[in-house]
């Protein structure tokens, strides 16, 4: 896809293509949900059923963080440089 036909959006001062934003969102959401739904198996292995809710929150936050790292490494912002 060439640069002319991309829909560009500005988010927190960075310019990103719509396709790249959607890709980053899906990567982050997928990793967060994967970690969230893996918590019951981990709790079962540990034998600590009382930690399920805390582990779900912790692992989903870790998954979102990992998704952010993967998205940052794979998607580059489209910077607009204006010279005065």
C-alpha atoms as one frame of an Amber mdcrd trajectory, in Angstrom:
protein
   0.000   0.000   0.000   1.558   3.291  -1.003   1.815   6.329   1.242  -0.705
   8.413  -0.749  -3.696   6.097  -0.278  -3.208   5.456   3.459  -5.560   6.978
   6.005  -3.298   8.581   8.586  -4.405   9.463  12.110  -2.661  11.381  14.868
  -2.680   9.675  18.265  -0.786  11.247  21.181   1.371  13.292  18.839   2.324
  10.342  16.601   0.968   9.791  13.106  -0.027   6.198  12.317  -1.733   4.495
   9.399  -5.155   3.001   9.988  -3.963  -0.465   8.972  -0.977  -0.322  11.360
  -3.194   0.877  14.208  -5.595  -2.002  13.662  -2.692  -4.478  13.526  -1.234
  -3.121  16.794  -4.638  -3.236  18.477  -5.218  -6.843  17.432  -1.744  -7.958
  18.556  -2.168  -6.315  21.961  -5.721  -7.577  22.481  -4.812 -11.116  21.417
  -1.878 -11.340  23.818  -3.907  -9.854  26.683  -6.788 -12.317  26.136  -4.373
 -15.238  25.700  -2.728 -14.480  29.034  -6.124 -13.879  30.716  -7.512 -17.229
  29.625  -4.309 -19.105  30.514  -4.633 -18.088  34.180  -6.938 -20.987  35.217
  -4.462 -23.585  33.920  -1.589 -21.889  35.765  -3.621 -21.712  38.975  -4.493
 -25.392  38.605  -0.797 -26.283  38.232   0.083 -24.226  41.311  -2.807 -25.636
  43.339  -3.829 -22.170  44.579  -7.436 -21.599  43.461  -7.672 -18.475  45.648
  -5.237 -16.602  43.358  -7.319 -16.904  40.182  -8.691 -13.347  40.015  -5.400
 -11.702  40.937  -3.491 -13.828  38.442  -6.000 -13.052  35.669  -5.536  -9.319
  36.147  -1.764  -9.595  36.434  -1.346 -11.850  33.408  -3.672  -9.795  31.207
  -1.705  -6.644  32.079   1.505  -8.503  31.271  -0.014  -9.651  27.962  -0.993
  -6.087  27.086   2.539  -4.928  27.899   4.049  -7.656  25.719   1.622  -6.711
  22.943   2.798  -3.117  23.206   6.428  -4.229  22.930   5.708  -6.436  19.891
   3.675  -3.680  18.225   6.374  -1.097  18.865   9.003  -3.352  17.335   6.982
  -4.202  14.233   5.187  -0.948  13.398   6.953   2.336  12.750   5.204   5.705
  13.128   4.798   7.905  10.078   6.459  11.079  11.269   5.633  14.359   9.618
   8.640  16.686   9.710   8.003  20.387   9.160  10.976  22.642   8.701  10.714
  26.341   9.384
